[in-house]
């Protein structure tokens, strides 16, 4: 299940049962601030008549190694894998270009 689908599931449950973000956080294990942010993006997208357009970045510390790799997951489950010491600006430009596709 994608992160967006997971959030839609939890937010729909919140709406059905009239839960607060804190109550939903207790049930789902997802921080209340994260749930509130996704709810805000979803409402904003509804007002604009489009799907939410956001990307979640999850940082994971690679195990110490000269061959350490970093994985960046983009919308549509596209993934970029690159060396941990790669040029951040180049990666950001590449990710932005891919997101426009």
C-alpha positions as CSV (number, residue, x, y, z in Angstrom):
1,X,0.0,0.0,0.0
2,X,1.4,3.4,-0.9
3,X,1.9,6.0,1.8
4,X,-0.8,8.2,0.1
5,X,-3.3,5.3,0.2
6,X,-2.4,4.5,3.8
7,X,-3.1,8.2,4.8
8,X,-6.4,8.2,2.8
9,X,-7.5,5.1,4.7
10,X,-6.7,6.6,8.1
11,X,-8.2,10.0,7.3
12,X,-11.4,8.3,6.0
13,X,-11.6,6.4,9.3
14,X,-11.2,9.6,11.2
15,X,-14.0,11.2,9.3
16,X,-16.3,8.2,9.7
17,X,-15.8,7.9,13.4
18,X,-15.3,11.6,14.3
19,X,-11.9,11.0,15.8
20,X,-9.4,13.8,16.7
21,X,-5.9,13.6,15.1
22,X,-4.6,12.5,18.5
23,X,-7.1,9.7,18.8
24,X,-6.2,8.6,15.3
25,X,-2.5,8.8,16.1
26,X,-3.0,6.5,19.0
27,X,-4.8,3.9,16.8
28,X,-2.5,4.2,13.8
29,X,0.9,4.8,15.3
30,X,1.3,7.8,13.0
31,X,2.2,11.1,14.7
32,X,-0.8,13.5,15.0
33,X,1.1,16.3,13.2
34,X,1.8,14.0,10.2
35,X,-1.9,13.1,10.1
36,X,-2.9,16.8,10.3
37,X,-0.5,17.7,7.5
38,X,-1.9,15.0,5.2
39,X,-5.5,16.1,6.1
40,X,-4.6,19.7,5.2
41,X,-3.0,18.8,1.9
42,X,-6.1,16.6,1.0
43,X,-8.5,19.5,1.8
44,X,-6.4,21.9,-0.2
45,X,-6.4,19.5,-3.2
46,X,-10.2,19.0,-2.9
47,X,-10.6,22.8,-3.1
48,X,-8.5,22.9,-6.2
49,X,-10.2,19.8,-7.7
50,X,-7.0,17.8,-8.1
51,X,-5.1,15.0,-6.4
52,X,-2.7,16.0,-3.6
53,X,0.8,16.6,-5.0
54,X,3.4,16.0,-2.4
55,X,6.4,13.8,-1.8
56,X,7.4,12.3,1.5
57,X,11.1,12.1,2.2
58,X,12.2,9.5,4.7
59,X,15.8,9.7,6.0
60,X,17.5,6.5,7.0
61,X,21.1,6.4,8.2
62,X,23.0,3.8,6.1
63,X,25.2,1.4,8.0
64,X,28.8,2.7,8.1
65,X,30.4,1.5,4.8
66,X,32.4,2.9,2.0
67,X,29.7,1.5,-0.3
68,X,26.8,3.1,1.5
69,X,23.8,3.9,-0.7
70,X,20.9,6.3,-0.3
71,X,17.5,5.5,-1.7
72,X,15.0,8.3,-2.7
73,X,11.4,7.2,-3.3
74,X,9.4,9.5,-5.6
75,X,5.8,9.6,-6.5
76,X,4.6,6.5,-8.4
77,X,7.0,4.4,-6.4
78,X,9.9,5.5,-8.6
79,X,13.2,5.1,-6.8
80,X,16.6,6.7,-7.1
81,X,19.5,4.9,-5.6
82,X,22.9,6.7,-5.3
83,X,26.1,6.8,-3.4
84,X,25.7,8.3,0.1
85,X,28.4,10.9,-0.8
86,X,26.7,11.9,-4.1
87,X,26.3,15.6,-5.0
88,X,23.0,16.6,-3.3
89,X,22.3,19.5,-5.8
90,X,22.6,17.1,-8.7
91,X,20.2,14.6,-7.0
92,X,17.7,17.4,-6.3
93,X,17.7,18.5,-9.9
94,X,17.3,15.0,-11.1
95,X,14.4,14.3,-8.6
96,X,12.7,17.6,-9.6
97,X,13.0,16.7,-13.3
98,X,11.5,13.2,-12.7
99,X,8.6,14.6,-10.7
100,X,7.6,16.8,-13.7
101,X,7.3,13.7,-15.9
